[in-house]
Amino acid sequence: MQPQTVETITSLIQEGEFFKLKQLLRDFQPSELVALIEEEEEREQLIIFRLLPLKLATEVFEYLDLEVQRHFLDNLAQDKMADILNEMSPDDRTALLEFLPANFVAELVQSLSEEERKVTLQLLGYPEYSVGRLMTPDYIAIRENWTVQQVLDYIRQHGGQSETLSMLYVTDTHGVLIDDIRIREFLLAAPSARVRELMDRRYVSLTANQDQEEAINIFRRNDRNALPVVSDQGILLGIVTIDDILSIREEEDTEDIQKFGGSEALDEPYLTIPLLRMVQKRAGWLVALFLGEMFTATAMQFFEGELQKAVVLSLFVPLIISSGGNAGSQATSLIIRALTLGEVTVGRWWEVMRRELFSGLALGAILGTVGFLRIMVWQHAGLYNYGPHWALVGITVALTLVGIVLWGSLAGSMLPLLLKKLGLDPATSSAPFVATLVDVTGLIIYFSVALLILRGTLL
């Protein structure tokens, strides 16, 4: 939206020219109005929304942020909000009601028409995070003995209430889904042809109690704008559309990214979550990681005697542990994303381990070579004197890097798979968590290799 347009709207509000503003707003697309409302202050938001006609107001309301929706529910006339809630698609209305307190939900449900109340209560009755919470009962169902002309006439009569017309669903007399057919097939067929002539009886469906994450993967694999939802008996209950799936995908990706950073998922926008709650969600992981890193100090105390004998070893401690942590973080991020996309399953853990075994050795060898060359160049260039046994120190660092990068790669790849096997969220095996784990074990690997190679010389 152009800045001058926003300025014009703001000016009309300030001057009280609401009739002109009302006429101006009718020319905007719902997406433009959503952007406009979310940019304005709360008072201006209410004024703009009040001036929208019911159909346009409903479209805009469905796409507003939940916090803005809640603000409107609190401040707009009850009859206007009841009209909008009745006009909203059932899936979007369910998403809003899930966000509100129980007593508020009960009051709003009572304001719905009898038909919409029945649909809403049915959707709210499905388990949280199930496909049933996303589905809408607004779809076009047809019979296999209808002609193409009958189908097209039926669409003209009832299509305005459907969430999407890209796909039509064929059901039997008991409401059991037997096929889905793209609308283009009817547009290209002869008007006298029967629906059964267009059927192949092959379709993809979801179940109402299915997990939403599974639905996301099914959508991805089948490239559909909508999928039917059936009961255990195969009865068509509703459909789920791609816009709802994209919203769920965004929420899950946001949650996973926040966990990758080493904190609990915020579950609210960053700027709206109360400061105390944000501190609570971040403090737990920080304390856990801090306690984990304390074992690093314990490991160094255990090898204090070796450090006193060969102080040169302490120079490479940050280099060693950071390399292992980085390798582990890389592996964790790659495996969690592969799990999310369905590229990897728990049953293929051996393939993952084999790949990380070889890649860990290769990466460790590369870093080990760089580490040894660094020591050699610094020694011969006079930049630092590592002593008469500099070559053994270089070999110690090189072999340690091979071992710790290999260990970091294996730990970082196997931990998400283990959590998935236990039914936990793999995203909790965040990069900081893996890095902390590898830091502690990396010191043990480092000093064990040093004892083996430098015994009788520096140690």
C-alpha positions as CSV (number, residue, x, y, z in Angstrom):
1,M,0.0,0.0,0.0
2,Q,1.4,3.4,-1.0
3,P,2.4,5.7,1.9
4,Q,0.3,8.5,0.5
5,T,-2.8,6.3,0.7
6,V,-2.2,5.5,4.3
7,E,-1.8,9.3,4.9
8,T,-5.1,10.0,3.2
9,I,-6.9,7.4,5.4
10,T,-5.3,8.8,8.5
11,S,-6.3,12.3,7.5
12,L,-9.9,11.3,6.8
13,I,-10.1,9.7,10.3
14,Q,-8.7,12.8,11.9
15,E,-11.2,15.1,10.0
16,G,-14.1,12.8,10.8
17,E,-14.9,12.2,7.1
18,F,-16.2,8.7,7.7
19,F,-18.5,8.6,4.7
20,K,-15.7,9.4,2.3
21,L,-13.5,6.9,4.2
22,K,-16.2,4.2,3.9
23,Q,-16.4,4.6,0.1
24,L,-12.6,4.6,-0.2
25,L,-12.2,1.4,1.9
26,R,-14.5,-0.5,-0.4
27,D,-11.9,-0.4,-3.2
28,F,-9.2,-2.2,-1.2
29,Q,-8.5,-5.9,-1.3
30,P,-8.8,-7.8,2.0
31,S,-5.0,-8.4,2.2
32,E,-4.4,-4.6,1.8
33,L,-6.9,-3.8,4.6
34,V,-5.3,-6.4,6.9
35,A,-1.9,-4.7,6.4
36,L,-3.5,-1.3,6.9
37,I,-5.3,-2.2,10.1
38,E,-2.3,-3.9,11.6
39,E,-0.2,-0.8,11.0
40,E,-2.7,1.6,12.7
41,E,-3.1,2.4,16.4
42,E,-6.0,0.6,18.3
43,R,-8.5,3.5,18.0
44,E,-7.9,3.8,14.2
45,Q,-8.2,0.0,13.8
46,L,-11.6,0.0,15.3
47,I,-12.8,3.0,13.2
48,I,-11.6,1.4,9.9
49,F,-13.1,-2.0,10.8
50,R,-16.5,-0.6,11.8
51,L,-16.8,1.1,8.3
52,L,-16.3,-2.2,6.4
53,P,-19.4,-4.0,4.9
54,L,-20.1,-7.4,6.6
55,K,-18.7,-9.6,3.8
56,L,-15.5,-7.6,3.5
57,A,-15.2,-7.3,7.3
58,T,-15.5,-11.1,7.7
59,E,-12.8,-11.7,5.1
60,V,-10.5,-9.2,6.7
61,F,-11.2,-10.5,10.2
62,E,-10.2,-14.1,9.3
63,Y,-6.7,-12.9,8.3
64,L,-6.0,-10.6,11.2
65,D,-3.5,-11.5,13.9
66,L,-5.2,-13.2,16.9
67,E,-4.3,-10.4,19.2
68,V,-6.1,-7.9,16.9
69,Q,-9.1,-10.2,16.7
70,R,-9.3,-10.4,20.5
71,H,-9.1,-6.6,20.6
72,F,-12.0,-6.3,18.3
73,L,-14.1,-8.8,20.2
74,D,-13.5,-6.8,23.4
75,N,-14.4,-3.4,21.9
76,L,-16.9,-3.8,19.1
77,A,-20.7,-4.1,19.4
78,Q,-21.8,-7.7,20.2
79,D,-24.3,-7.9,17.4
80,K,-21.6,-6.9,14.8
81,M,-19.2,-9.5,16.1
82,A,-21.9,-12.1,16.2
83,D,-22.6,-11.4,12.5
84,I,-19.0,-11.7,11.7
85,L,-18.5,-14.9,13.7
86,N,-21.5,-16.4,11.9
87,E,-20.0,-15.5,8.5
88,M,-16.5,-16.8,9.3
89,S,-15.4,-20.1,7.9
90,P,-15.6,-22.8,10.7
91,D,-11.9,-23.6,10.7
92,D,-10.9,-20.0,11.1
93,R,-13.5,-19.5,13.8
94,T,-12.2,-22.6,15.7
95,A,-8.7,-21.2,15.6
96,L,-9.9,-18.0,17.2
97,L,-12.0,-19.7,19.9
98,E,-9.0,-21.9,20.8
99,F,-7.0,-18.7,21.6
100,L,-9.7,-17.3,23.9
101,P,-10.5,-18.0,27.6
102,A,-13.1,-20.7,28.2
103,N,-15.7,-18.3,29.7
104,F,-15.3,-16.0,26.7
105,V,-15.7,-18.9,24.3
106,A,-18.9,-20.1,25.9
107,E,-20.4,-16.5,25.5
108,L,-19.3,-16.3,21.9
109,V,-20.6,-19.7,21.0
110,Q,-24.0,-18.7,22.3
111,S,-24.1,-15.7,19.9
112,L,-23.8,-18.1,16.9
113,S,-26.7,-19.3,14.9
114,E,-27.9,-22.8,15.7
115,E,-26.3,-24.3,12.6
116,E,-22.9,-22.6,13.1
117,R,-23.0,-23.4,16.8
118,K,-23.4,-27.1,16.1
119,V,-20.4,-27.0,13.6
120,T,-18.2,-25.0,16.0
121,L,-18.9,-27.3,19.0
122,Q,-18.2,-30.3,16.8
123,L,-14.8,-28.9,15.7
124,L,-13.9,-27.9,19.2
125,G,-14.6,-31.5,20.3
126,Y,-11.7,-32.9,18.4
127,P,-8.3,-33.3,20.1
128,E,-6.0,-30.3,20.1
129,Y,-3.5,-30.4,17.2
130,S,-5.8,-32.8,15.3
131,V,-6.9,-32.5,11.7
132,G,-10.5,-32.2,13.0
133,R,-9.7,-28.7,14.4
134,L,-8.6,-27.5,11.0
135,M,-11.4,-28.9,8.8
136,T,-14.4,-27.0,7.4
137,P,-17.7,-28.6,6.4
138,D,-18.1,-26.2,3.5
139,Y,-17.4,-28.3,0.4
140,I,-19.2,-29.6,-2.7
141,A,-20.3,-33.3,-2.5
142,I,-21.9,-35.0,-5.6
143,R,-23.3,-38.4,-6.6
144,E,-21.8,-40.7,-9.2
145,N,-25.1,-41.1,-11.1
146,W,-25.3,-37.3,-11.7
147,T,-24.6,-35.8,-15.2
148,V,-22.0,-33.2,-15.7
149,Q,-24.7,-30.7,-16.3
150,Q,-26.4,-31.5,-13.0
151,V,-23.0,-31.1,-11.2
152,L,-22.5,-27.6,-12.8
153,D,-26.0,-26.5,-11.9
154,Y,-25.5,-27.7,-8.3
155,I,-22.2,-25.7,-8.1
156,R,-24.0,-22.6,-9.3
157,Q,-26.6,-23.1,-6.7
158,H,-24.4,-24.0,-3.7
159,G,-20.8,-23.2,-4.6
160,G,-20.9,-19.8,-2.9
161,Q,-20.8,-21.5,0.5
162,S,-17.9,-23.8,-0.4
163,E,-14.4,-23.1,0.9
164,T,-12.9,-24.1,-2.5
165,L,-14.2,-25.3,-5.8
166,S,-11.0,-26.8,-7.2
167,M,-12.0,-30.3,-6.1
168,L,-15.4,-32.0,-5.9
169,Y,-16.1,-35.0,-3.7
170,V,-18.2,-38.0,-4.8
171,T,-20.1,-39.8,-2.0
172,D,-22.5,-42.7,-1.9
173,T,-26.0,-42.6,-0.3
174,H,-24.5,-43.2,3.2
175,G,-22.0,-40.2,2.8
176,V,-19.0,-42.4,2.3
177,L,-16.3,-40.8,0.2
178,I,-15.6,-42.8,-3.0
179,D,-13.6,-40.4,-5.1
180,D,-12.5,-36.8,-5.6
181,I,-12.4,-35.1,-9.0
182,R,-10.9,-31.9,-10.1
183,I,-13.3,-29.2,-11.4
184,R,-11.4,-29.0,-14.7
185,E,-12.6,-32.5,-15.5
186,F,-16.2,-31.3,-15.5
187,L,-15.5,-28.2,-17.4
188,L,-13.9,-30.2,-20.2
189,A,-16.5,-33.1,-20.2
190,A,-19.7,-33.3,-22.2
191,P,-22.8,-32.1,-20.3
192,S,-24.5,-35.4,-20.8
193,A,-21.6,-37.5,-19.3
194,R,-22.1,-39.2,-16.0
195,V,-19.9,-38.6,-13.0
196,R,-19.0,-42.3,-12.8
197,E,-17.4,-41.9,-16.3
198,L,-14.9,-39.4,-14.8
199,M,-14.1,-41.5,-11.7
200,D,-11.0,-43.5,-11.1
201,R,-11.9,-44.3,-7.4
202,R,-8.4,-43.2,-6.3
203,Y,-8.1,-40.4,-3.8
204,V,-6.1,-39.2,-0.8
205,S,-7.8,-38.4,2.5
206,L,-7.1,-37.5,6.1
207,T,-8.8,-38.7,9.3
208,A,-10.3,-36.3,11.8
209,N,-8.1,-37.5,14.7
210,Q,-4.9,-37.5,12.6
211,D,-2.0,-35.3,13.9
212,Q,-1.7,-32.0,12.0
213,E,2.0,-32.6,11.4
214,E,1.1,-35.8,9.4
215,A,-1.4,-33.8,7.4
216,I,1.3,-31.3,6.5
217,N,3.5,-34.1,5.1
218,I,0.5,-35.6,3.1
219,F,-0.2,-32.2,1.6
220,R,3.4,-31.8,0.6
221,R,3.6,-35.3,-1.0
222,N,0.3,-34.9,-3.0
223,D,0.5,-31.2,-4.1
224,R,-3.2,-30.5,-3.3
225,N,-5.0,-27.3,-2.4
226,A,-7.5,-29.2,-0.3
227,L,-7.9,-32.7,1.1
228,P,-11.0,-34.5,2.4
229,V,-11.3,-35.5,6.0
230,V,-13.1,-38.8,6.7
231,S,-14.2,-40.8,9.8
232,D,-13.0,-44.3,10.6
233,Q,-15.9,-45.6,8.6
234,G,-14.9,-43.5,5.5
235,I,-17.7,-41.0,5.9
236,L,-16.8,-37.5,4.5
237,L,-16.8,-35.0,7.4
238,G,-15.2,-32.0,5.9
239,I,-12.1,-30.7,4.1
240,V,-8.8,-29.1,5.1
241,T,-7.4,-26.3,2.8
242,I,-3.9,-25.4,2.1
243,D,-4.1,-22.0,3.8
244,D,-4.7,-23.7,7.2
245,I,-1.9,-26.1,6.6
246,L,0.5,-23.2,5.8
247,S,-0.5,-21.5,9.0
248,I,0.2,-24.6,11.0
249,R,3.5,-25.1,9.2
250,E,4.5,-21.5,10.1
251,E,3.7,-22.1,13.7
252,E,5.6,-25.3,13.9
253,D,8.6,-23.9,12.1
254,T,8.6,-20.9,14.5
255,E,8.5,-23.2,17.5
256,D,11.3,-25.4,16.1
257,I,13.6,-22.4,15.3
258,Q,13.1,-21.0,18.8
259,K,14.0,-24.3,20.3
260,F,17.1,-24.5,18.1
261,G,18.3,-21.4,19.8
262,G,18.2,-23.1,23.2
263,S,14.9,-21.8,24.7
264,E,11.3,-22.9,25.1
265,A,8.9,-22.0,22.3
266,L,7.4,-18.6,23.1
267,D,3.9,-19.5,21.8
268,E,3.2,-15.7,21.4
269,P,4.6,-13.0,19.2
270,Y,8.0,-11.7,20.5
271,L,6.8,-8.1,21.1
272,T,3.5,-9.1,22.8
273,I,4.6,-11.9,25.2
274,P,5.0,-10.5,28.8
275,L,8.6,-9.9,29.7
276,L,8.4,-12.1,32.8
277,R,7.1,-15.1,30.8
278,M,9.8,-14.7,28.2
279,V,12.5,-14.7,30.9
280,Q,10.9,-17.9,32.4
281,K,10.9,-19.6,29.0
282,R,14.6,-18.7,28.4
283,A,16.0,-19.1,31.9
284,G,15.3,-22.9,32.2
285,W,17.5,-23.8,29.2
286,L,20.2,-21.3,30.1
287,V,20.5,-22.8,33.6
288,A,20.5,-26.3,32.2
289,L,23.2,-25.4,29.7
290,F,25.2,-23.5,32.3
291,L,25.1,-26.6,34.6
292,G,26.2,-28.7,31.7
293,E,29.1,-26.4,30.9
294,M,30.2,-26.7,34.6
295,F,31.3,-30.3,33.8
296,T,33.8,-28.7,31.4
297,A,35.5,-27.1,34.4
298,T,35.3,-30.5,36.2
299,A,37.0,-32.2,33.3
300,M,39.8,-29.6,33.2
301,Q,40.3,-30.0,37.0
302,F,40.7,-33.7,36.5
303,F,43.5,-33.1,34.0
304,E,45.0,-30.3,36.0
305,G,48.3,-32.2,36.4
306,E,48.7,-32.7,32.7
307,L,48.0,-29.0,32.1
308,Q,50.7,-28.0,34.6
309,K,53.2,-30.2,32.8
310,A,52.3,-29.1,29.3
311,V,50.8,-25.6,29.5
312,V,50.9,-25.5,25.7
313,L,47.9,-27.9,25.6
314,S,45.7,-25.3,27.1
315,L,46.2,-23.0,24.1
316,F,44.1,-25.3,22.0
317,V,41.2,-26.0,24.3
318,P,38.9,-23.4,22.8
319,L,39.8,-24.5,19.3
320,I,39.2,-28.2,20.1
321,I,35.8,-27.9,21.9
322,S,34.4,-25.3,19.5
323,S,35.2,-27.5,16.5
324,G,33.3,-30.5,18.1
325,G,30.4,-28.3,19.0
326,N,30.2,-26.8,15.5
327,A,30.2,-30.2,13.9
328,G,27.5,-31.4,16.3
329,S,25.3,-28.4,15.7
330,Q,25.6,-28.8,11.9
331,A,24.5,-32.5,12.1
332,T,21.6,-31.7,14.5
333,S,20.2,-29.0,12.3
334,L,20.5,-31.2,9.1
335,I,18.8,-34.2,10.7
336,I,16.0,-32.3,12.4
337,R,15.2,-30.6,9.1
338,A,15.4,-33.9,7.2
339,L,13.0,-35.4,9.8
340,T,10.6,-32.5,9.3
341,L,10.6,-33.0,5.5
342,G,10.2,-36.7,5.8
343,E,13.6,-37.3,4.1
344,V,14.8,-39.4,7.1
345,T,12.9,-41.7,9.4
346,V,13.9,-43.3,12.7
347,G,14.0,-46.7,11.0
348,R,16.9,-45.5,8.8
349,W,19.1,-44.6,11.7
350,W,21.9,-46.9,10.4
351,E,22.1,-45.1,7.1
352,V,22.3,-41.8,8.9
353,M,25.1,-43.1,11.2
354,R,27.0,-44.5,8.3
355,R,26.9,-41.2,6.4
356,E,27.9,-39.2,9.5
357,L,30.7,-41.7,10.3
358,F,32.3,-41.1,6.9
359,S,31.6,-37.4,6.7
360,G,32.8,-36.9,10.3
361,L,36.1,-38.6,9.5
362,A,36.5,-36.5,6.4
363,L,35.6,-33.3,8.1
364,G,37.9,-34.1,11.1
365,A,40.8,-35.0,8.8
366,I,40.4,-31.6,7.0
367,L,40.4,-29.7,10.3
368,G,43.1,-31.8,11.7
369,T,45.3,-31.1,8.7
370,V,44.6,-27.3,9.1
371,G,45.4,-27.5,12.8
372,F,48.7,-29.3,12.3
373,L,49.7,-26.9,9.5
374,R,48.9,-24.0,11.7
375,I,51.3,-25.2,14.4
376,M,54.0,-26.0,11.9
377,V,53.8,-22.6,10.2
378,W,53.8,-20.7,13.5
379,Q,56.7,-22.7,14.8
380,H,58.9,-22.3,11.7
381,A,57.9,-18.6,11.1
382,G,58.9,-17.8,14.7
383,L,55.4,-16.6,15.6
384,Y,55.2,-18.9,18.6
385,N,57.6,-21.5,20.1
386,Y,55.8,-24.7,20.9
387,G,59.0,-26.3,22.1
388,P,61.2,-29.2,20.8
389,H,58.2,-31.5,20.7
390,W,56.0,-29.2,18.5
391,A,55.4,-32.0,16.0
392,L,54.0,-34.3,18.7
393,V,51.8,-31.4,19.9
394,G,50.6,-30.9,16.3
395,I,49.8,-34.6,15.9
396,T,47.9,-34.5,19.2
397,V,45.8,-31.6,18.0
398,A,45.2,-33.2,14.6
399,L,44.1,-36.6,15.9
400,T,41.9,-34.9,18.6
401,L,40.2,-32.9,15.9
402,V,39.5,-36.0,13.9
403,G,38.0,-37.7,17.0
404,I,36.0,-34.9,18.3
405,V,34.5,-33.9,15.0
406,L,33.6,-37.5,14.4
407,W,32.0,-37.7,17.8
408,G,30.2,-34.4,17.4
409,S,28.7,-35.5,14.0
410,L,27.5,-38.8,15.4
411,A,26.1,-37.3,18.6
412,G,24.4,-34.5,16.7
413,S,22.8,-36.8,14.2
414,M,21.7,-39.6,16.6
415,L,20.2,-37.5,19.4
416,P,17.3,-36.2,17.3
417,L,16.5,-39.7,16.1
418,L,16.6,-41.0,19.7
419,L,14.2,-38.3,20.9
420,K,11.9,-39.1,18.0
421,K,12.0,-42.8,18.9
422,L,11.0,-41.9,22.5
423,G,8.1,-39.8,21.2
424,L,9.7,-36.5,22.2
425,D,10.2,-33.4,20.0
426,P,13.6,-33.7,18.2
427,A,13.9,-29.9,18.2
428,T,14.7,-30.0,21.9
429,S,18.1,-31.4,20.9
430,S,19.0,-27.9,20.1
431,A,22.4,-26.8,18.8
432,P,23.4,-25.3,22.2
433,F,22.5,-28.6,23.9
434,V,24.6,-30.7,21.5
435,A,27.5,-28.2,21.7
436,T,27.5,-28.4,25.5
437,L,27.5,-32.2,25.4
438,V,30.4,-32.3,22.9
439,D,32.3,-29.6,24.9
440,V,32.6,-31.9,28.0
441,T,33.4,-35.1,26.1
442,G,35.7,-33.2,23.8
443,L,38.1,-32.4,26.7
444,I,38.2,-36.0,27.7
445,I,39.0,-37.0,24.1
446,Y,41.7,-34.3,23.9
447,F,43.6,-35.1,27.1
448,S,43.3,-38.9,26.5
449,V,44.9,-38.5,23.1
450,A,47.6,-36.2,24.7
451,L,48.4,-38.8,27.3
452,L,48.8,-41.4,24.6
453,I,51.0,-39.4,22.3
454,L,53.0,-37.1,24.7
455,R,53.7,-39.7,27.5
456,G,57.4,-39.7,28.1
457,T,58.0,-36.3,26.5
458,L,55.8,-33.5,27.7
459,L,53.7,-35.7,30.0
